[in-house]
Amino acid sequence: MAERTTMKKPRRGIKQFFAEGGIDIPFFAILIAIIVIGLVMLFSATYVYAYYYEDDSAYYFKRQLLWVVVGIAAMIAVSHIDIERFKNLFALAGTGASWLFLGVALLMPAYHGTHRYVYLPGGLQFQPSDVAKFALILTLAAILSTFHNVIVSKKPLQGNLARKVNDLVNKPVLNDSLKIIIPCGVIIVIYAGLVAAGSHLSGTILIFLIGIILLFLGEVRGKWFAIGGVGGVAGLALLYQTGVLKGYMEERITAWLDKDYDPLGARWQVNQALYAIGSGGLMGKGLGQSTLKHLYVSEPQNDMIFSIVVEELGFVGAALILILFALLIWRGVVIGINNPSRYKALVAMGVVFQLGVQVVLNILVATDSIPNTGISLPFFSYGGTAYVITLVEMGFVLGISRSSKLRRQK
């Protein structure tokens, strides 16, 4: 009897747009652990501040919990989507929406000398740079995966899109790989420029770093990183000299360079954060026992929440939290590496590396290693739309894990 062969039938209808298979349980479990710890620490860090300013000790906790519920629902929903079916749509729509909202933010009233927020009816607001970070990942992943062979092997561009690119960049001195790299660089610069125009230095740096990471993962040659790095530093210097990044940012840079500068003003928040970190010691004062959260560390629900974490949980507790973040990033990389789709691999690794860079930058700010740039700690800092967007990103990684070849490994 002839051997029977089974062929997988192609999915038709709406089912073709949904991902099959189970999510990666280790990634999901680590993520939930970080979310729970973040909620506990947010309440512990803010109940004094919330009672004093909002007359409700659980003010920030209750609102964050609401966003967590919304975010987890969105995360579960998007984890069922086969994102590769929509990669061009996500790239175009994400870029268009990001640039539009970043432009609108520049027209909004200034907040502490910056134009970071778009204000919505009902008192809601969101920071377009949070959308821009994810949109940049989706855009670069789509371009770099589509033209990977051109970038790596310098094969000629083909197809209608290739002819349009050749028409736009019809220079004999440029090889075909540069005709892909240059547009990627232009896209990164536009994203960074719009964020910088709102006097958001940390967002600008993060956009540049995300771009560099995606180009590296897309196997762009090393010399272009040196050129891009020099160009990025020169661009930031130019923005600073022309006044785009001046104002409050100039004072923060001065306060970072001069540790004795304005101790009751520009350096107050950082100094109190350092006192909190230093007083935590090895094991910490205990959960809920922070002294510096009693109106010393200003706005402990945002950028400086890590200092309260260290004060209460000590070096050991903070190290365990950082280990959880490291494990989440590692598992995301494993998910990406083991996915047969280059696009999905780039998205998964781009998302978790973005998360890692943001964690590192937040800790560097809290420890006064870089100027106070106003960057939040994911899953710990208070924030509505930023939290939901981050969980949506995690949902994309979980969706990608459904098609990653992880369960066959011994």
Buried (B, 14 or more C-beta within 10 A) or exposed (E): EEEEEEEEEEEEEEEEEEBEEEBBEBBBEBBEBBBEBBBBBBBBBBBBBBEEEEEEBBBBBEBBBEBBEBBBEBBBEBBBBBBBEBBBEBBBBBBEBBBEBBBBBBEBEBBEEBBBBBBEEEEEBBBBBBBBBBBBBBBBBBBBBBBBEBBEEEEEBEEEEBEEBBEEBEEEEEEBBBBBBBBBBEBBBBBBBBBBBBBBBBBBBBBBBBBBBBBBBBEBEEEBBEEBEEBBEEBBEEBBEEEBBBBBBEBBBBBBEEEEEEEEEBBBBBBBBBBBBEBBEEEBBEEEEBBBBEEBBEBBBBBBBBBBBBBBBBBEBBEEBBEBBEBBBBBBBBBBEBBEBBBBBBBBBBBBBBBBBBBBBBBBBBBBEBBBBBBBBBBBBBBBBBBBBBBBBBBBBBBBBBBBEBEEEE
